[in-house]
Amino acid sequence: MEQQTTPMISVEEAVAETQRFMTKVYGWMSFALAITGFVAMYTASSPALLEMVFGNMWTLLGIILVEFAMVGALAGWVNRMSASTATMIFVLYSALNGVVLSGIFLVYTSESISSTFFITAGTFGAMSFYGYTTKTDLTKWRNILVMGVFGLIIASLVNMFMRSSMLSLITSCFGVLIFVGLTAYDTQKIKNMNIIGNEGTDEDKKEAIMGALTLYLDFINLFLYLLRLFGKRK
């Protein structure tokens, strides 16, 4: 896994450019998390909005499908988009995700949501730092982590019918482990995918947006699984 470089740039310049790129990635990720948090709290504070979103199954399902479409569009056609279009989709996605996540305020206390968020931030930060700094090639984790994600999806679908508290506990524990691993793996992957020498271009901006989306999804999933383990229900 060698980072792409151009022969006209020194190693020191390449390292500095990578650091600036990762700063943009984390900046966009943090911005998206802030939007999600604000929208979630605003929606949760409005009985009318909660009723509109969660009072009708089709409304909630429609929002979730739009979210999937947005992620699919970014993953599949980001190279054909302008940087401004990719940014707009990313920001809108984070806002819609806030609407969906407002439902956690109906289930868990605000205090446990806040404490779990800080636990998530600390865990995410530690693993992302490891992924950024380690010399170990983490691509060997990829197959295990991908299989783990599919396993979580299947187990969650099965438990929708079984409603087993034990299976829920097991999937939550494995969910935390999987997204802890994905945080480190994705951080290293994003760091290495940066193309040295294209700083400031549309391609560079889109790379940063896609990196931010990846880490954003890792953070949100890690938060939700930790909340299932440690969140205090109302």
BELJO-V68272 format. One record per pair of residues at least 12 apart in sequence whose ideal C-beta (glycine too) atoms are under 7 Angstrom apart, sorted by the first residue. I is the first residue (numbers start at 1). J is the second residue. If there is no record, write none. Layout:
i;j
I;J
I;J
This chain:
i;j
1;137
1;139
1;192
3;18
3;192
3;194
3;196
4;195
4;196
5;196
6;196
6;197
9;196
9;197
14;196
17;196
17;199
18;191
18;194
20;199
21;194
21;208
22;132
22;191
24;208
25;190
25;208
25;211
25;212
25;215
28;208
28;209
28;212
29;212
29;215
29;216
32;90
32;94
32;212
32;216
33;216
33;219
35;91
35;94
35;95
35;98
36;94
36;97
36;98
36;101
37;98
38;98
39;95
39;98
39;99
40;98
40;101
40;102
43;98
43;99
43;102
44;102
44;105
50;102
53;99
54;103
63;96
63;99
63;100
64;100
66;96
67;93
67;96
67;97
70;89
70;92
70;93
71;93
73;89
74;86
74;89
74;90
74;210
74;213
78;206
78;210
82;202
83;202
83;205
83;206
86;206
86;209
87;209
90;209
90;212
90;213
104;227
107;233
107;234
108;227
108;231
108;232
108;233
108;234
109;232
109;234
112;230
112;231
112;232
113;227
113;231
116;223
116;226
116;227
116;230
116;231
117;223
119;226
120;219
120;222
120;223
120;226
123;180
123;222
124;183
124;219
124;222
127;180
127;183
127;184
128;183
128;184
128;187
130;184
131;183
131;184
131;185
131;187
131;188
132;187
132;188
132;191
138;184
138;185
138;188
141;181
141;185
142;185
145;178
145;181
145;182
145;185
148;174
148;178
149;178
152;171
152;174
152;175
152;178
155;167
155;171
156;171
159;171
168;228
172;225
172;228
172;229
175;221
175;225
176;222
176;225
176;226
176;229
179;218
179;221
179;222
179;225
180;222
182;218
183;218
183;222
186;214
186;215
186;218
187;215
190;211
190;214
193;207
194;207
